């Protein structure tokens, strides 16, 4: 995160607030998880909601569910016929998220695909999505992006979290920052995509699939 905690709090104060369920989910995640920073948070979640509102997205694909915050955040803004397909590897996170989905009236809009995301994506070959959100293991971002782009319809929106990786993408040396830099280059060098990389939290890449 590049902004100070004061700036982060200021932004949150002037943004739409989380629902009671999401506030409780966040609190529990920070209490019980070893790496609670994996939570996308209200600013990134709010951005996802805004993109859904503006684009009218109905069918959404998420790679990396963690404790379910971002999936539920998006589900809350979807109409009744909206659907989210989310991929998660860890059994612990699936169990946690499923319990929170049951507590929300919007949880039935979410379908969880258990196992390695690459394998789950192969099973979704016949689907077409209006929006994709990638927030999983960074080393596989190039593969996730390439596969998700094929599943994203023309006019769809792609969102990738952690694309700045605490600034290490400027001079990448570890496998995560190298993979993230590669992903950014795949996006900027694709003339079908119109990208925007924002310094929101740890960097959010948004692109529009023009054709």
mmCIF file of the C-alpha atoms, coordinates in Angstrom:
data_MODEL
# 
_entry.id   MODEL 
# 
loop_
_atom_site.group_PDB 
_atom_site.id 
_atom_site.type_symbol 
_atom_site.label_atom_id 
_atom_site.label_alt_id 
_atom_site.label_comp_id 
_atom_site.label_asym_id 
_atom_site.label_entity_id 
_atom_site.label_seq_id 
_atom_site.pdbx_PDB_ins_code 
_atom_site.Cartn_x 
_atom_site.Cartn_y 
_atom_site.Cartn_z 
_atom_site.occupancy 
_atom_site.B_iso_or_equiv 
_atom_site.pdbx_formal_charge 
_atom_site.auth_seq_id 
_atom_site.auth_comp_id 
_atom_site.auth_asym_id 
_atom_site.auth_atom_id 
_atom_site.pdbx_PDB_model_num 
ATOM 1   C CA . UNK A 1 1   ? 0.000   0.000   0.000   1.00 0.00 ? 1   UNK A CA 1 
ATOM 2   C CA . UNK A 1 2   ? 1.541   3.282   -1.125  1.00 0.00 ? 2   UNK A CA 1 
ATOM 3   C CA . UNK A 1 3   ? -0.767  5.723   0.609   1.00 0.00 ? 3   UNK A CA 1 
ATOM 4   C CA . UNK A 1 4   ? -0.484  6.496   4.296   1.00 0.00 ? 4   UNK A CA 1 
ATOM 5   C CA . UNK A 1 5   ? -2.988  5.044   6.726   1.00 0.00 ? 5   UNK A CA 1 
ATOM 6   C CA . UNK A 1 6   ? -4.378  8.566   7.187   1.00 0.00 ? 6   UNK A CA 1 
ATOM 7   C CA . UNK A 1 7   ? -5.037  8.940   3.456   1.00 0.00 ? 7   UNK A CA 1 
ATOM 8   C CA . UNK A 1 8   ? -6.506  5.449   3.327   1.00 0.00 ? 8   UNK A CA 1 
ATOM 9   C CA . UNK A 1 9   ? -8.875  6.262   6.206   1.00 0.00 ? 9   UNK A CA 1 
ATOM 10  C CA . UNK A 1 10  ? -9.805  9.588   4.610   1.00 0.00 ? 10  UNK A CA 1 
ATOM 11  C CA . UNK A 1 11  ? -10.749 7.830   1.354   1.00 0.00 ? 11  UNK A CA 1 
ATOM 12  C CA . UNK A 1 12  ? -12.846 5.288   3.245   1.00 0.00 ? 12  UNK A CA 1 
ATOM 13  C CA . UNK A 1 13  ? -14.635 8.071   5.152   1.00 0.00 ? 13  UNK A CA 1 
ATOM 14  C CA . UNK A 1 14  ? -15.787 9.594   1.873   1.00 0.00 ? 14  UNK A CA 1 
ATOM 15  C CA . UNK A 1 15  ? -16.760 6.324   0.201   1.00 0.00 ? 15  UNK A CA 1 
ATOM 16  C CA . UNK A 1 16  ? -19.822 4.114   0.503   1.00 0.00 ? 16  UNK A CA 1 
ATOM 17  C CA . UNK A 1 17  ? -19.618 1.949   3.607   1.00 0.00 ? 17  UNK A CA 1 
ATOM 18  C CA . UNK A 1 18  ? -19.632 -1.829  3.794   1.00 0.00 ? 18  UNK A CA 1 
ATOM 19  C CA . UNK A 1 19  ? -22.752 -3.688  4.800   1.00 0.00 ? 19  UNK A CA 1 
ATOM 20  C CA . UNK A 1 20  ? -22.945 -5.077  8.327   1.00 0.00 ? 20  UNK A CA 1 
ATOM 21  C CA . UNK A 1 21  ? -22.151 -8.580  7.060   1.00 0.00 ? 21  UNK A CA 1 
ATOM 22  C CA . UNK A 1 22  ? -19.059 -7.405  5.184   1.00 0.00 ? 22  UNK A CA 1 
ATOM 23  C CA . UNK A 1 23  ? -17.826 -5.440  8.202   1.00 0.00 ? 23  UNK A CA 1 
ATOM 24  C CA . UNK A 1 24  ? -18.165 -8.552  10.355  1.00 0.00 ? 24  UNK A CA 1 
ATOM 25  C CA . UNK A 1 25  ? -16.480 -10.707 7.720   1.00 0.00 ? 25  UNK A CA 1 
ATOM 26  C CA . UNK A 1 26  ? -13.540 -8.281  7.524   1.00 0.00 ? 26  UNK A CA 1 
ATOM 27  C CA . UNK A 1 27  ? -13.201 -8.138  11.293  1.00 0.00 ? 27  UNK A CA 1 
ATOM 28  C CA . UNK A 1 28  ? -13.207 -11.918 11.584  1.00 0.00 ? 28  UNK A CA 1 
ATOM 29  C CA . UNK A 1 29  ? -10.681 -12.267 8.760   1.00 0.00 ? 29  UNK A CA 1 
ATOM 30  C CA . UNK A 1 30  ? -8.260  -9.910  10.494  1.00 0.00 ? 30  UNK A CA 1 
ATOM 31  C CA . UNK A 1 31  ? -8.794  -11.792 13.752  1.00 0.00 ? 31  UNK A CA 1 
ATOM 32  C CA . UNK A 1 32  ? -8.389  -15.346 12.515  1.00 0.00 ? 32  UNK A CA 1 
ATOM 33  C CA . UNK A 1 33  ? -6.250  -15.388 9.350   1.00 0.00 ? 33  UNK A CA 1 
ATOM 34  C CA . UNK A 1 34  ? -2.450  -15.564 9.259   1.00 0.00 ? 34  UNK A CA 1 
ATOM 35  C CA . UNK A 1 35  ? -2.241  -13.175 6.296   1.00 0.00 ? 35  UNK A CA 1 
ATOM 36  C CA . UNK A 1 36  ? -5.376  -10.981 6.576   1.00 0.00 ? 36  UNK A CA 1 
ATOM 37  C CA . UNK A 1 37  ? -3.815  -8.443  4.182   1.00 0.00 ? 37  UNK A CA 1 
ATOM 38  C CA . UNK A 1 38  ? -5.007  -10.736 1.389   1.00 0.00 ? 38  UNK A CA 1 
ATOM 39  C CA . UNK A 1 39  ? -8.461  -9.238  1.959   1.00 0.00 ? 39  UNK A CA 1 
ATOM 40  C CA . UNK A 1 40  ? -9.207  -6.898  -0.957  1.00 0.00 ? 40  UNK A CA 1 
ATOM 41  C CA . UNK A 1 41  ? -10.764 -4.305  1.362   1.00 0.00 ? 41  UNK A CA 1 
ATOM 42  C CA . UNK A 1 42  ? -13.515 -1.735  1.014   1.00 0.00 ? 42  UNK A CA 1 
ATOM 43  C CA . UNK A 1 43  ? -11.755 0.566   -1.481  1.00 0.00 ? 43  UNK A CA 1 
ATOM 44  C CA . UNK A 1 44  ? -10.965 -2.160  -4.015  1.00 0.00 ? 44  UNK A CA 1 
ATOM 45  C CA . UNK A 1 45  ? -14.347 -3.733  -3.255  1.00 0.00 ? 45  UNK A CA 1 
ATOM 46  C CA . UNK A 1 46  ? -16.036 -0.385  -3.804  1.00 0.00 ? 46  UNK A CA 1 
ATOM 47  C CA . UNK A 1 47  ? -14.245 -0.024  -7.124  1.00 0.00 ? 47  UNK A CA 1 
ATOM 48  C CA . UNK A 1 48  ? -15.524 -3.459  -8.176  1.00 0.00 ? 48  UNK A CA 1 
ATOM 49  C CA . UNK A 1 49  ? -19.063 -2.444  -7.241  1.00 0.00 ? 49  UNK A CA 1 
ATOM 50  C CA . UNK A 1 50  ? -18.747 0.793   -9.204  1.00 0.00 ? 50  UNK A CA 1 
ATOM 51  C CA . UNK A 1 51  ? -17.524 -1.028  -12.299 1.00 0.00 ? 51  UNK A CA 1 
ATOM 52  C CA . UNK A 1 52  ? -20.446 -3.454  -12.063 1.00 0.00 ? 52  UNK A CA 1 
ATOM 53  C CA . UNK A 1 53  ? -22.918 -0.574  -11.759 1.00 0.00 ? 53  UNK A CA 1 
ATOM 54  C CA . UNK A 1 54  ? -21.446 1.367   -14.666 1.00 0.00 ? 54  UNK A CA 1 
ATOM 55  C CA . UNK A 1 55  ? -21.046 -1.614  -16.995 1.00 0.00 ? 55  UNK A CA 1 
ATOM 56  C CA . UNK A 1 56  ? -24.215 -3.477  -16.087 1.00 0.00 ? 56  UNK A CA 1 
ATOM 57  C CA . UNK A 1 57  ? -22.199 -6.679  -15.633 1.00 0.00 ? 57  UNK A CA 1 
ATOM 58  C CA . UNK A 1 58  ? -24.275 -9.738  -14.712 1.00 0.00 ? 58  UNK A CA 1 
ATOM 59  C CA . UNK A 1 59  ? -21.893 -12.676 -15.013 1.00 0.00 ? 59  UNK A CA 1 
ATOM 60  C CA . UNK A 1 60  ? -18.616 -12.341 -13.131 1.00 0.00 ? 60  UNK A CA 1 
ATOM 61  C CA . UNK A 1 61  ? -15.573 -14.591 -12.801 1.00 0.00 ? 61  UNK A CA 1 
ATOM 62  C CA . UNK A 1 62  ? -13.282 -14.303 -9.776  1.00 0.00 ? 62  UNK A CA 1 
ATOM 63  C CA . UNK A 1 63  ? -9.887  -15.991 -9.403  1.00 0.00 ? 63  UNK A CA 1 
ATOM 64  C CA . UNK A 1 64  ? -8.940  -16.156 -5.724  1.00 0.00 ? 64  UNK A CA 1 
ATOM 65  C CA . UNK A 1 65  ? -11.798 -15.984 -3.230  1.00 0.00 ? 65  UNK A CA 1 
ATOM 66  C CA . UNK A 1 66  ? -9.909  -15.976 0.111   1.00 0.00 ? 66  UNK A CA 1 
ATOM 67  C CA . UNK A 1 67  ? -12.551 -15.595 2.883   1.00 0.00 ? 67  UNK A CA 1 
ATOM 68  C CA . UNK A 1 68  ? -15.234 -14.434 0.452   1.00 0.00 ? 68  UNK A CA 1 
ATOM 69  C CA . UNK A 1 69  ? -15.215 -10.670 0.983   1.00 0.00 ? 69  UNK A CA 1 
ATOM 70  C CA . UNK A 1 70  ? -14.827 -9.554  -2.639  1.00 0.00 ? 70  UNK A CA 1 
ATOM 71  C CA . UNK A 1 71  ? -17.292 -12.143 -3.969  1.00 0.00 ? 71  UNK A CA 1 
ATOM 72  C CA . UNK A 1 72  ? -19.923 -11.076 -1.461  1.00 0.00 ? 72  UNK A CA 1 
ATOM 73  C CA . UNK A 1 73  ? -19.163 -7.390  -2.055  1.00 0.00 ? 73  UNK A CA 1 
ATOM 74  C CA . UNK A 1 74  ? -19.858 -7.866  -5.764  1.00 0.00 ? 74  UNK A CA 1 
ATOM 75  C CA . UNK A 1 75  ? -22.875 -10.091 -5.141  1.00 0.00 ? 75  UNK A CA 1 
ATOM 76  C CA . UNK A 1 76  ? -24.510 -7.385  -3.026  1.00 0.00 ? 76  UNK A CA 1 
ATOM 77  C CA . UNK A 1 77  ? -24.676 -5.045  -6.011  1.00 0.00 ? 77  UNK A CA 1 
ATOM 78  C CA . UNK A 1 78  ? -25.761 -7.628  -8.596  1.00 0.00 ? 78  UNK A CA 1 
ATOM 79  C CA . UNK A 1 79  ? -29.430 -7.961  -9.559  1.00 0.00 ? 79  UNK A CA 1 
ATOM 80  C CA . UNK A 1 80  ? -31.222 -11.209 -8.760  1.00 0.00 ? 80  UNK A CA 1 
ATOM 81  C CA . UNK A 1 81  ? -30.235 -12.763 -12.096 1.00 0.00 ? 81  UNK A CA 1 
ATOM 82  C CA . UNK A 1 82  ? -26.555 -11.886 -11.597 1.00 0.00 ? 82  UNK A CA 1 
ATOM 83  C CA . UNK A 1 83  ? -24.047 -14.664 -10.946 1.00 0.00 ? 83  UNK A CA 1 
ATOM 84  C CA . UNK A 1 84  ? -20.480 -14.933 -9.667  1.00 0.00 ? 84  UNK A CA 1 
ATOM 85  C CA . UNK A 1 85  ? -18.230 -17.910 -10.319 1.00 0.00 ? 85  UNK A CA 1 
ATOM 86  C CA . UNK A 1 86  ? -15.293 -17.835 -7.917  1.00 0.00 ? 86  UNK A CA 1 
ATOM 87  C CA . UNK A 1 87  ? -12.252 -20.135 -7.862  1.00 0.00 ? 87  UNK A CA 1 
ATOM 88  C CA . UNK A 1 88  ? -10.440 -21.037 -4.635  1.00 0.00 ? 88  UNK A CA 1 
ATOM 89  C CA . UNK A 1 89  ? -7.800  -23.627 -3.820  1.00 0.00 ? 89  UNK A CA 1 
ATOM 90  C CA . UNK A 1 90  ? -7.730  -23.738 -0.020  1.00 0.00 ? 90  UNK A CA 1 
ATOM 91  C CA . UNK A 1 91  ? -10.361 -25.821 1.784   1.00 0.00 ? 91  UNK A CA 1 
ATOM 92  C CA . UNK A 1 92  ? -10.142 -23.575 4.857   1.00 0.00 ? 92  UNK A CA 1 
ATOM 93  C CA . UNK A 1 93  ? -11.044 -20.479 2.886   1.00 0.00 ? 93  UNK A CA 1 
ATOM 94  C CA . UNK A 1 94  ? -13.862 -22.249 1.069   1.00 0.00 ? 94  UNK A CA 1 
ATOM 95  C CA . UNK A 1 95  ? -15.392 -23.337 4.380   1.00 0.00 ? 95  UNK A CA 1 
ATOM 96  C CA . UNK A 1 96  ? -15.072 -19.846 5.859   1.00 0.00 ? 96  UNK A CA 1 
ATOM 97  C CA . UNK A 1 97  ? -16.503 -18.093 2.809   1.00 0.00 ? 97  UNK A CA 1 
ATOM 98  C CA . UNK A 1 98  ? -19.378 -20.558 2.471   1.00 0.00 ? 98  UNK A CA 1 
ATOM 99  C CA . UNK A 1 99  ? -20.470 -19.845 6.040   1.00 0.00 ? 99  UNK A CA 1 
ATOM 100 C CA . UNK A 1 100 ? -20.515 -16.108 5.356   1.00 0.00 ? 100 UNK A CA 1 
ATOM 101 C CA . UNK A 1 101 ? -22.396 -16.590 2.094   1.00 0.00 ? 101 UNK A CA 1 
ATOM 102 C CA . UNK A 1 102 ? -25.088 -18.447 4.047   1.00 0.00 ? 102 UNK A CA 1 
ATOM 103 C CA . UNK A 1 103 ? -25.478 -15.417 6.330   1.00 0.00 ? 103 UNK A CA 1 
ATOM 104 C CA . UNK A 1 104 ? -26.230 -13.129 3.389   1.00 0.00 ? 104 UNK A CA 1 
ATOM 105 C CA . UNK A 1 105 ? -29.327 -12.989 1.224   1.00 0.00 ? 105 UNK A CA 1 
ATOM 106 C CA . UNK A 1 106 ? -26.950 -12.522 -1.731  1.00 0.00 ? 106 UNK A CA 1 
ATOM 107 C CA . UNK A 1 107 ? -24.887 -15.647 -1.093  1.00 0.00 ? 107 UNK A CA 1 
ATOM 108 C CA . UNK A 1 108 ? -26.928 -17.780 -3.470  1.00 0.00 ? 108 UNK A CA 1 
ATOM 109 C CA . UNK A 1 109 ? -25.627 -15.699 -6.389  1.00 0.00 ? 109 UNK A CA 1 
ATOM 110 C CA . UNK A 1 110 ? -22.155 -17.166 -5.792  1.00 0.00 ? 110 UNK A CA 1 
ATOM 111 C CA . UNK A 1 111 ? -20.860 -20.504 -7.108  1.00 0.00 ? 111 UNK A CA 1 
ATOM 112 C CA . UNK A 1 112 ? -17.560 -21.740 -5.666  1.00 0.00 ? 112 UNK A CA 1 
ATOM 113 C CA . UNK A 1 113 ? -15.181 -23.823 -7.788  1.00 0.00 ? 113 UNK A CA 1 
ATOM 114 C CA . UNK A 1 114 ? -12.787 -25.775 -5.582  1.00 0.00 ? 114 UNK A CA 1 
ATOM 115 C CA . UNK A 1 115 ? -9.240  -26.634 -6.634  1.00 0.00 ? 115 UNK A CA 1 
ATOM 116 C CA . UNK A 1 116 ? -6.456  -25.124 -8.746  1.00 0.00 ? 116 UNK A CA 1 
ATOM 117 C CA . UNK A 1 117 ? -7.883  -22.188 -10.701 1.00 0.00 ? 117 UNK A CA 1 
ATOM 118 C CA . UNK A 1 118 ? -6.311  -23.293 -13.983 1.00 0.00 ? 118 UNK A CA 1 
ATOM 119 C CA . UNK A 1 119 ? -8.238  -26.571 -13.775 1.00 0.00 ? 119 UNK A CA 1 
ATOM 120 C CA . UNK A 1 120 ? -11.455 -24.787 -12.789 1.00 0.00 ? 120 UNK A CA 1 
ATOM 121 C CA . UNK A 1 121 ? -11.078 -22.424 -15.748 1.00 0.00 ? 121 UNK A CA 1 
ATOM 122 C CA . UNK A 1 122 ? -10.881 -25.390 -18.113 1.00 0.00 ? 122 UNK A CA 1 
ATOM 123 C CA . UNK A 1 123 ? -14.305 -26.485 -16.839 1.00 0.00 ? 123 UNK A CA 1 
ATOM 124 C CA . UNK A 1 124 ? -15.721 -23.018 -17.580 1.00 0.00 ? 124 UNK A CA 1 
ATOM 125 C CA . UNK A 1 125 ? -14.794 -23.064 -21.272 1.00 0.00 ? 125 UNK A CA 1 
ATOM 126 C CA . UNK A 1 126 ? -18.417 -22.785 -22.372 1.00 0.00 ? 126 UNK A CA 1 
ATOM 127 C CA . UNK A 1 127 ? -19.101 -19.720 -20.211 1.00 0.00 ? 127 UNK A CA 1 
ATOM 128 C CA . UNK A 1 128 ? -18.932 -16.070 -21.212 1.00 0.00 ? 128 UNK A CA 1 
ATOM 129 C CA . UNK A 1 129 ? -18.305 -13.404 -18.572 1.00 0.00 ? 129 UNK A CA 1 
ATOM 130 C CA . UNK A 1 130 ? -18.970 -9.669  -18.421 1.00 0.00 ? 130 UNK A CA 1 
ATOM 131 C CA . UNK A 1 131 ? -16.221 -9.040  -15.874 1.00 0.00 ? 131 UNK A CA 1 
ATOM 132 C CA . UNK A 1 132 ? -13.255 -10.905 -14.413 1.00 0.00 ? 132 UNK A CA 1 
ATOM 133 C CA . UNK A 1 133 ? -11.416 -10.183 -11.166 1.00 0.00 ? 133 UNK A CA 1 
ATOM 134 C CA . UNK A 1 134 ? -8.019  -11.768 -10.545 1.00 0.00 ? 134 UNK A CA 1 
ATOM 135 C CA . UNK A 1 135 ? -6.613  -11.750 -7.013  1.00 0.00 ? 135 UNK A CA 1 
ATOM 136 C CA . UNK A 1 136 ? -4.829  -15.060 -6.478  1.00 0.00 ? 136 UNK A CA 1 
ATOM 137 C CA . UNK A 1 137 ? -1.252  -16.395 -6.412  1.00 0.00 ? 137 UNK A CA 1 
ATOM 138 C CA . UNK A 1 138 ? 0.850   -13.888 -8.323  1.00 0.00 ? 138 UNK A CA 1 
ATOM 139 C CA . UNK A 1 139 ? 3.175   -16.337 -10.081 1.00 0.00 ? 139 UNK A CA 1 
ATOM 140 C CA . UNK A 1 140 ? 0.271   -17.630 -12.180 1.00 0.00 ? 140 UNK A CA 1 
ATOM 141 C CA . UNK A 1 141 ? -1.126  -14.202 -13.125 1.00 0.00 ? 141 UNK A CA 1 
ATOM 142 C CA . UNK A 1 142 ? 0.062   -14.481 -16.765 1.00 0.00 ? 142 UNK A CA 1 
ATOM 143 C CA . UNK A 1 143 ? -1.751  -17.818 -17.129 1.00 0.00 ? 143 UNK A CA 1 
ATOM 144 C CA . UNK A 1 144 ? -4.864  -16.557 -15.335 1.00 0.00 ? 144 UNK A CA 1 
ATOM 145 C CA . UNK A 1 145 ? -4.988  -13.426 -17.469 1.00 0.00 ? 145 UNK A CA 1 
ATOM 146 C CA . UNK A 1 146 ? -4.543  -15.318 -20.733 1.00 0.00 ? 146 UNK A CA 1 
ATOM 147 C CA . UNK A 1 147 ? -7.251  -17.842 -19.893 1.00 0.00 ? 147 UNK A CA 1 
ATOM 148 C CA . UNK A 1 148 ? -9.694  -15.311 -18.444 1.00 0.00 ? 148 UNK A CA 1 
ATOM 149 C CA . UNK A 1 149 ? -9.318  -13.052 -21.475 1.00 0.00 ? 149 UNK A CA 1 
ATOM 150 C CA . UNK A 1 150 ? -10.673 -15.866 -23.640 1.00 0.00 ? 150 UNK A CA 1 
ATOM 151 C CA . UNK A 1 151 ? -13.698 -16.200 -21.352 1.00 0.00 ? 151 UNK A CA 1 
ATOM 152 C CA . UNK A 1 152 ? -14.349 -12.445 -21.225 1.00 0.00 ? 152 UNK A CA 1 
ATOM 153 C CA . UNK A 1 153 ? -16.893 -11.205 -23.732 1.00 0.00 ? 153 UNK A CA 1 
ATOM 154 C CA . UNK A 1 154 ? -16.270 -8.308  -26.123 1.00 0.00 ? 154 UNK A CA 1 
ATOM 155 C CA . UNK A 1 155 ? -16.916 -5.113  -24.185 1.00 0.00 ? 155 UNK A CA 1 
ATOM 156 C CA . UNK A 1 156 ? -16.103 -6.843  -20.892 1.00 0.00 ? 156 UNK A CA 1 
ATOM 157 C CA . UNK A 1 157 ? -13.952 -5.547  -18.049 1.00 0.00 ? 157 UNK A CA 1 
ATOM 158 C CA . UNK A 1 158 ? -10.873 -7.128  -16.506 1.00 0.00 ? 158 UNK A CA 1 
ATOM 159 C CA . UNK A 1 159 ? -9.612  -6.223  -13.026 1.00 0.00 ? 159 UNK A CA 1 
ATOM 160 C CA . UNK A 1 160 ? -6.343  -7.453  -11.489 1.00 0.00 ? 160 UNK A CA 1 
ATOM 161 C CA . UNK A 1 161 ? -5.296  -6.689  -7.906  1.00 0.00 ? 161 UNK A CA 1 
ATOM 162 C CA . UNK A 1 162 ? -1.764  -6.278  -6.454  1.00 0.00 ? 162 UNK A CA 1 
ATOM 163 C CA . UNK A 1 163 ? -0.289  -5.179  -9.774  1.00 0.00 ? 163 UNK A CA 1 
ATOM 164 C CA . UNK A 1 164 ? 2.322   -2.935  -8.108  1.00 0.00 ? 164 UNK A CA 1 
ATOM 165 C CA . UNK A 1 165 ? 3.468   -5.489  -5.517  1.00 0.00 ? 165 UNK A CA 1 
ATOM 166 C CA . UNK A 1 166 ? 4.766   -2.826  -3.107  1.00 0.00 ? 166 UNK A CA 1 
ATOM 167 C CA . UNK A 1 167 ? 6.683   -1.216  -5.967  1.00 0.00 ? 167 UNK A CA 1 
ATOM 168 C CA . UNK A 1 168 ? 8.814   -4.275  -6.722  1.00 0.00 ? 168 UNK A CA 1 
ATOM 169 C CA . UNK A 1 169 ? 7.439   -4.412  -10.284 1.00 0.00 ? 169 UNK A CA 1 
ATOM 170 C CA . UNK A 1 170 ? 9.577   -1.347  -11.079 1.00 0.00 ? 170 UNK A CA 1 
ATOM 171 C CA . UNK A 1 171 ? 12.698  -3.494  -10.845 1.00 0.00 ? 171 UNK A CA 1 
ATOM 172 C CA . UNK A 1 172 ? 11.357  -7.049  -10.642 1.00 0.00 ? 172 UNK A CA 1 
ATOM 173 C CA . UNK A 1 173 ? 13.653  -9.639  -9.117  1.00 0.00 ? 173 UNK A CA 1 
ATOM 174 C CA . UNK A 1 174 ? 11.438  -12.186 -7.323  1.00 0.00 ? 174 UNK A CA 1 
ATOM 175 C CA . UNK A 1 175 ? 9.161   -14.623 -9.128  1.00 0.00 ? 175 UNK A CA 1 
ATOM 176 C CA . UNK A 1 176 ? 6.002   -12.755 -8.071  1.00 0.00 ? 176 UNK A CA 1 
ATOM 177 C CA . UNK A 1 177 ? 7.080   -9.322  -9.275  1.00 0.00 ? 177 UNK A CA 1 
ATOM 178 C CA . UNK A 1 178 ? 8.442   -10.801 -12.501 1.00 0.00 ? 178 UNK A CA 1 
ATOM 179 C CA . UNK A 1 179 ? 5.090   -12.516 -13.178 1.00 0.00 ? 179 UNK A CA 1 
ATOM 180 C CA . UNK A 1 180 ? 3.144   -9.335  -12.409 1.00 0.00 ? 180 UNK A CA 1 
ATOM 181 C CA . UNK A 1 181 ? 5.366   -7.268  -14.699 1.00 0.00 ? 181 UNK A CA 1 
ATOM 182 C CA . UNK A 1 182 ? 4.896   -9.874  -17.426 1.00 0.00 ? 182 UNK A CA 1 
ATOM 183 C CA . UNK A 1 183 ? 1.121   -9.680  -16.972 1.00 0.00 ? 183 UNK A CA 1 
ATOM 184 C CA . UNK A 1 184 ? 1.146   -5.896  -17.250 1.00 0.00 ? 184 UNK A CA 1 
ATOM 185 C CA . UNK A 1 185 ? 3.160   -6.143  -20.462 1.00 0.00 ? 185 UNK A CA 1 
ATOM 186 C CA . UNK A 1 186 ? 0.763   -8.736  -21.887 1.00 0.00 ? 186 UNK A CA 1 
ATOM 187 C CA . UNK A 1 187 ? -2.085  -6.311  -21.277 1.00 0.00 ? 187 UNK A CA 1 
ATOM 188 C CA . UNK A 1 188 ? -0.458  -3.113  -22.560 1.00 0.00 ? 188 UNK A CA 1 
ATOM 189 C CA . UNK A 1 189 ? 0.836   -4.866  -25.690 1.00 0.00 ? 189 UNK A CA 1 
ATOM 190 C CA . UNK A 1 190 ? -2.588  -6.271  -26.625 1.00 0.00 ? 190 UNK A CA 1 
ATOM 191 C CA . UNK A 1 191 ? -4.271  -3.827  -29.015 1.00 0.00 ? 191 UNK A CA 1 
ATOM 192 C CA . UNK A 1 192 ? -7.664  -5.307  -28.148 1.00 0.00 ? 192 UNK A CA 1 
ATOM 193 C CA . UNK A 1 193 ? -7.384  -3.986  -24.595 1.00 0.00 ? 193 UNK A CA 1 
ATOM 194 C CA . UNK A 1 194 ? -7.609  -0.469  -23.170 1.00 0.00 ? 194 UNK A CA 1 
ATOM 195 C CA . UNK A 1 195 ? -5.836  -0.592  -19.776 1.00 0.00 ? 195 UNK A CA 1 
ATOM 196 C CA . UNK A 1 196 ? -5.554  1.720   -16.783 1.00 0.00 ? 196 UNK A CA 1 
ATOM 197 C CA . UNK A 1 197 ? -3.201  0.940   -13.882 1.00 0.00 ? 197 UNK A CA 1 
ATOM 198 C CA . UNK A 1 198 ? -4.149  2.753   -10.676 1.00 0.00 ? 198 UNK A CA 1 
ATOM 199 C CA . UNK A 1 199 ? -2.121  3.127   -7.437  1.00 0.00 ? 199 UNK A CA 1 
ATOM 200 C CA . UNK A 1 200 ? -5.105  2.049   -5.331  1.00 0.00 ? 200 UNK A CA 1 
ATOM 201 C CA . UNK A 1 201 ? -3.805  0.070   -2.349  1.00 0.00 ? 201 UNK A CA 1 
ATOM 202 C CA . UNK A 1 202 ? -1.232  -2.279  -3.939  1.00 0.00 ? 202 UNK A CA 1 
ATOM 203 C CA . UNK A 1 203 ? -2.124  -1.409  -7.514  1.00 0.00 ? 203 UNK A CA 1 
ATOM 204 C CA . UNK A 1 204 ? -5.286  -2.205  -9.479  1.00 0.00 ? 204 UNK A CA 1 
ATOM 205 C CA . UNK A 1 205 ? -5.166  -2.821  -13.215 1.00 0.00 ? 205 UNK A CA 1 
ATOM 206 C CA . UNK A 1 206 ? -8.418  -2.298  -15.099 1.00 0.00 ? 206 UNK A CA 1 
ATOM 207 C CA . UNK A 1 207 ? -8.862  -2.974  -18.774 1.00 0.00 ? 207 UNK A CA 1 
ATOM 208 C CA . UNK A 1 208 ? -11.698 -2.842  -21.294 1.00 0.00 ? 208 UNK A CA 1 
ATOM 209 C CA . UNK A 1 209 ? -11.819 -5.578  -23.913 1.00 0.00 ? 209 UNK A CA 1 
ATOM 210 C CA . UNK A 1 210 ? -12.670 -3.595  -27.027 1.00 0.00 ? 210 UNK A CA 1 
ATOM 211 C CA . UNK A 1 211 ? -12.847 -6.499  -29.469 1.00 0.00 ? 211 UNK A CA 1 
# 
